[in-house]
Amino acid sequence: MIAKLQNQLDDSLKVRTISYAGVYKRVFRPPSFDTINIVRSRGFMTSLLNYQGFFYPTIKDTFLIDTVSATQRRVTVNFKVAPGKQTRLDSIGYDLTTPELQSLALKNKSESLLKRKWCFFKPRYC
């Protein structure tokens, strides 16, 4: 889950590096820091968590600007994510207006793809 959330970071919050012979790494064209990208990243993370069945996540962020030298500044951004409870299917009912379809649905209830206690988004992976 952490890797999926890290994947939701806005591109301008990610550090791009170039590796020389696998030994020396250098930051390549660092983007300028803007707090609007934190807001966008929080939105992306919230969307991912909603898709996974977490409908009330709490995402808090902090950032620290560190002045290394007169021409060099570094920004550290931290996100604290509390996804909350995952929504699971507790009861499943069928209420179709056509009596024939209603009886067909109830007759084939055991073959339904919806099962109790399954997660809201992907039942096979909960």
Backbone as a ProteinNet text record, in pm:
[ID]
protein_1_A
[PRIMARY]
MIAKLQNQLDDSLKVRTISYAGVYKRVFRPPSFDTINIVRSRGFMTSLLNYQGFFYPTIKDTFLIDTVSATQRRVTVNFKVAPGKQTRLDSIGYDLTTPELQSLALKNKSESLLKRKWCFFKPRYC
[TERTIARY]
82.5	0	87.1	200.3	288.3	341	378.6	429.1	321.4	197.6	88.1	66.2	76.2	60.1	176.1	298.4	413.4	399.7	334	312.5	215.3	136.9	37.6	94.2	221	281.5	285.9	259.3	268.6	412.1	429.4	563.3	661.6	613.4	705.1	753	693.7	741.4	842.1	861	955.2	1093.2	1195.8	1333.4	1380.4	1425.5	1479.8	1632.1	1692.1	1837.5	1894.9	2020.4	2096.2	2208.6	2227.8	2332.3	2445.5	2566.8	2685.2	2758.1	2759.1	2826.8	2778.3	2657.8	2601.1	2666.2	2755.5	2828.9	2786.8	2785.1	2760.1	2619.5	2540.3	2405.7	2399.8	2328.6	2315.3	2169.4	2120.8	1983.6	1977	1876.3	1862.5	1743.7	1770.4	1668.5	1564.2	1603.3	1506.7	1394	1270	1158.6	1151.4	1095.7	1079.4	963.9	975.6	875.6	755.5	637	513	414.7	352.2	262	137.2	103.7	-12.8	6.7	131.7	159.1	134.2	146.7	111.7	-38.9	-115.1	-261	-302.3	-238.5	-268.9	-235	-121.1	-81	-179.6	-225.3	-326	-453.9	-492.9	-611.5	-593.7	-475	-446.5	-450.8	-391.9	-390.5	-531.8	-611.8	-750	-828.4	-808.8	-877.4	-837.7	-708.8	-662.8	-726.6	-727.1	-784.7	-935.4	-1004.3	-1147.7	-1171.1	-1088.4	-1100.4	-1081.8	-998	-969.6	-1068.9	-1170.7	-1274.2	-1255.3	-1158.5	-1137.1	-1197.9	-1320.4	-1392.2	-1370.9	-1308.2	-1284.7	-1138.4	-1044.8	-904.1	-869	-767.5	-711.8	-568	-536.8	-401	-350.6	-243.9	-182.5	-44	-3.8	127.4	205.6	336.5	428.1	542.6	600	718.6	819.1	945	1055.6	1149	1176.8	1270.5	1403.4	1506.9	1640.1	1733	1798.1	1892.1	2031.5	2082.9	2215.4	2321.4	2299.2	2389.2	2304.7	2370.1	2296.4	2222.9	2276	2213.7	2141.4	2150.7	2092.3	1993.3	1871.9	1769.4	1710.7	1678	1618.4	1485.2	1391.2	1258.2	1228.7	1184.2	1141.2	991.1	917.6	772.2	736.1	657.7	611.6	459.4	407	263.2	234.7	136.6	90.9	-49.6	-63.1	-188.5	-253.3	-377	-459	-579.9	-579	-685.9	-822.2	-828.2	-956.8	-1000.5	-1128.2	-1180.1	-1213.1	-1188.2	-1220.9	-1366.5	-1437.6	-1578	-1589.8	-1669.8	-1695.2	-1845.4	-1880.7	-2021.8	-2077	-2177.5	-2235.5	-2358.7	-2444.4	-2563	-2589.5	-2641.2	-2666.4	-2812.3	-2883.4	-3023.6	-3051.7	-3157.2	-3198.4	-3340.6	-3362.5	-3495.4	-3521.1	-3561.4	-3588.1	-3737.8	-3773.7	-3915.3	-3989.6	-3921.5	-3984.5	-3983.2	-4100.3	-4105.8	-4024.3	-4020.8	-3944.9	-3795.1	-3745.8	-3603.2	-3570.6	-3664.3	-3643.4	-3630.4	-3719.1	-3711.5	-3586.8	-3546.8	-3424.5	-3301.6	-3298.9	-3186.4	-3179.3	-3292.4	-3294.1	-3260	-3301.4	-3272.5	-3122.4	-3055.7	-2912.4	-2824.9	-2876	-2804.7	-2668.6	-2659.8	-2534.2	-2424.7	-2461.6	-2363.5	-2323.6	-2374.5	-2345.6	-2197.2	-2145.3	-2006.3	-1991.9	-2103	-2100.7	-2114.9	-2024.5	-2026.7	-2016.3	-2075.7	-2065.4	-1920.2	-1885.8	-1753.4	-1644.5	-1679.2	-1579.1	-1559.4	-1442.2	-1412.5	-1496.9	-1510.2	-1593.3	-1538.8	-1406	-1351.7	-1309.2	-1231.5	-1184.6	-1198.3	-1306.4	-1332.9	-1226.5	-1159.2	-1063.6	-936.1	-910.2	-781.8	-791.4	-902.9	-915.1	-860.5
-119.1	0	125.7	121.9	238.6	272	170	193.3	255.9	212.4	269.5	415.7	447.7	586.7	673	619.5	694.8	722	631.3	647.2	760.9	802.3	907.3	1047.5	1057.6	1189.4	1264.3	1393.1	1476.6	1473.4	1476.7	1464.6	1568.5	1687.2	1790.5	1766	1670.2	1636	1522	1461	1349.6	1401.6	1339.5	1377.1	1292.9	1360.2	1289.8	1291.5	1173.4	1164.2	1094.9	1126.9	1060	984.1	859.9	777.3	762	788.8	773.2	645.9	547.2	418.8	349.6	381.9	318.2	359.9	457.6	497.6	636.6	730.3	869.9	908.7	962.8	1008.2	1159.6	1217.6	1362	1397.5	1499.6	1545.2	1612.2	1571.7	1619.7	1715.3	1838	1941.8	1940.6	1978	1974.4	2075.5	2034.2	2127.5	2225.1	2341.2	2436.8	2391.3	2418.6	2373.4	2466.7	2407.8	2483.6	2401.9	2465.2	2392.5	2340.8	2396.1	2346.9	2200.8	2159.8	2020.4	1925.4	1975	1894.3	1869.8	1973.8	1961.5	1862.8	1871.2	1777.7	1634.1	1614.6	1480.5	1424.3	1509.3	1464	1421.3	1494.9	1457.6	1324.4	1302.2	1174.8	1058.8	1080.3	975.5	945	1049.3	1029.8	950.5	980.8	906.8	759.6	731.9	592.9	519.4	583.1	519	498.9	594.7	577.2	459.2	445.2	333.1	199.6	200	77	51.3	136.1	113.3	189.5	278.6	362.7	499.3	523.7	644	764.3	747.1	859.7	864.9	877.4	883.4	1020.9	1022.3	1146.9	1154.4	1259.4	1277	1412.5	1409.8	1533	1545.5	1668.3	1689	1794.4	1780.2	1881	1895.4	2013.8	2031.4	2118.8	2092.5	2162.6	2213.1	2342.4	2400.9	2420.7	2357.8	2361.2	2437	2541.5	2618.1	2560.5	2495.1	2434.5	2540.8	2622.3	2734	2845.4	2952.6	3066	3028.7	2933.2	2894.5	2760.2	2692.7	2558.4	2549.9	2510.4	2486.7	2349.1	2282.1	2148.9	2149	2078	2068.4	1922	1895.3	1761.2	1766.7	1681.2	1675.2	1540.3	1542.7	1419.9	1415.1	1298.5	1275.5	1172.2	1199.7	1102.7	1060.6	932.7	881.8	785.4	815	724.5	687.4	567.1	533.2	512.4	479.4	450.3	308.1	281.1	145.6	124.2	3.3	-33	-79.2	-31.4	-67.3	-209.6	-289.1	-427.3	-446.1	-539.2	-567.7	-649.7	-595.9	-664.1	-744.4	-684	-755.7	-717.4	-811.8	-791.6	-825.9	-733.5	-756.8	-724.6	-781.5	-759.3	-705.4	-591.4	-530.8	-486.2	-580.4	-551.9	-529.9	-438.8	-405.9	-512.8	-586.4	-692.3	-822.2	-881.7	-1003.4	-1119.4	-1132.1	-1241.8	-1226	-1102.2	-1076.9	-1093.1	-1052.8	-1067.7	-1215.2	-1298	-1441.1	-1504.9	-1459.7	-1510.9	-1473.7	-1349.2	-1304.1	-1382.7	-1404.2	-1478.8	-1625.8	-1681.1	-1821.4	-1844.5	-1746.5	-1758.8	-1680.7	-1657.2	-1579.2	-1639.2	-1770.3	-1836.3	-1817.2	-1786.5	-1766.8	-1620.3	-1534.4	-1391.7	-1364.8	-1261.7	-1221.1	-1141.2	-1096.7	-1023.6	-1121.3	-1114.5	-1202.8	-1118.4	-1166.5	-1097.7	-1096.7	-992.5	-972.9	-938.7	-927.5	-889.3	-738.8	-696.8	-554.2	-489	-360.3	-285	-286.9	-287.5	-265	-390.6	-479.3	-601.1	-717	-789.8	-893	-1000.7	-1032.7	-1144.3	-1107.9	-980	-939.7	-888.2	-903.5	-853.9	-954.6
0	0	0	69	74.3	-64.5	-139.8	-275.7	-363.2	-346.4	-425.4	-389.1	-259.4	-217.5	-266.2	-262.6	-313	-462	-530.8	-674.3	-704.1	-604.6	-624.1	-603.1	-565.7	-546.8	-678.9	-672.1	-790.8	-842.2	-972.7	-1032.2	-979.9	-948.5	-901.8	-758.9	-688.5	-554.1	-556	-670.8	-681.7	-721.6	-666.9	-698.9	-816.7	-920.5	-1036.7	-1025.8	-1033.9	-1023.5	-1145.9	-1172	-1277.8	-1209.1	-1249.7	-1191.6	-1292.8	-1247.9	-1332	-1290.8	-1375.9	-1353.6	-1226.4	-1183.3	-1065.3	-935.2	-939.6	-820.2	-773.8	-864.9	-832.4	-877.8	-786.9	-821.5	-812.8	-906.9	-910.3	-937	-869.5	-890.9	-1027.6	-1105.1	-1242.3	-1251.1	-1286	-1303.5	-1191.5	-1072.2	-961.7	-984.7	-965.9	-984.5	-867.7	-891.9	-783	-694.3	-566.6	-469.8	-470.3	-471.7	-463.9	-380.2	-282.2	-192.6	-264.1	-378.4	-452.8	-493.2	-512	-548.5	-431.6	-309.6	-192.7	-192.4	-221.7	-226.5	-335.5	-450.8	-560	-519.8	-455.2	-411.8	-310.1	-217.2	-120.3	-190.5	-293.8	-371.6	-441.8	-499.7	-566.6	-466.5	-347.8	-245.2	-196.2	-176.9	-133.2	-236.5	-364.1	-470.5	-469.7	-451.8	-446.5	-328.7	-212.1	-93.9	-109.6	-171.2	-197.5	-290.3	-391.6	-484.6	-412.3	-309.9	-236.7	-123.2	-111	-11	118.6	126.8	244.6	213.4	264.6	223.7	313.9	428.2	517.8	562	467.3	507.8	564.2	649.1	700.4	652.4	577.7	525.8	573.3	651.3	700.7	639.3	613.6	552.4	629.2	623.8	676.5	578.4	574	490.9	564	537.3	601.1	492.5	495.1	398.6	469.7	416.8	475.9	382.1	432.6	352	371.9	268.4	273.6	248.7	148.2	117.5	57	15.6	-40.8	-169	-243	-370.3	-363.4	-250	-239.4	-124.2	-158.2	-57.2	-80.5	29.1	19.2	92.9	35.8	95.4	124.7	246	284.1	309.5	240.2	255.3	316.4	423.7	488.9	486.2	454.7	458.4	566.3	649.2	749.3	706.7	671.8	616.1	715.1	750.9	832.6	747.3	689	594.5	658.9	786.7	849.6	819.4	841.1	819.1	672.3	628	490.5	484.2	384.3	368.4	315.6	384.1	341.9	323.9	239.3	214.7	330.9	399	514	474.3	396.3	350.1	205.1	131.1	-11.2	-37.4	-99.4	-130.5	-276	-327.3	-465.8	-464.4	-528.3	-534.7	-678.2	-760	-900.6	-920.3	-1008.8	-1029.1	-1108.5	-1192.7	-1271	-1189.5	-1164.2	-1081.3	-1137.8	-1269.5	-1330.1	-1303.1	-1319.5	-1293.6	-1145	-1058.8	-914.6	-877.4	-928.7	-895.8	-955.6	-1074	-1136.5	-1052.8	-1004.1	-921.5	-790.8	-728.1	-601.7	-622.3	-735.6	-764.9	-786.5	-848.2	-878.8	-780.9	-662.5	-561.5	-526.1	-524.1	-486.3	-591.2	-713.9	-821.2	-838.5	-752.7	-762.3	-736.5	-798.4	-775.5	-645.9	-590	-463.9	-347.9	-253.1	-136	-9.1	98.8	227.6	275.8	348.7	409.6	308.1	182.7	83.4	86.2	44.8	37.7	-70.6	-58.5	-151.3	-292.8	-308.7	-442.2	-515.9	-456.1	-522.9	-426.1	-432.9	-332.7	-321.2	-427.6	-421.4	-346.8	-326.2	-269.4	-126.7	-58.9	79	177.4
[MASK]
++++++++++++++++++++++++++++++++++++++++++++++++++++++++++++++++++++++++++++++++++++++++++++++++++++++++++++++++++++++++++++++

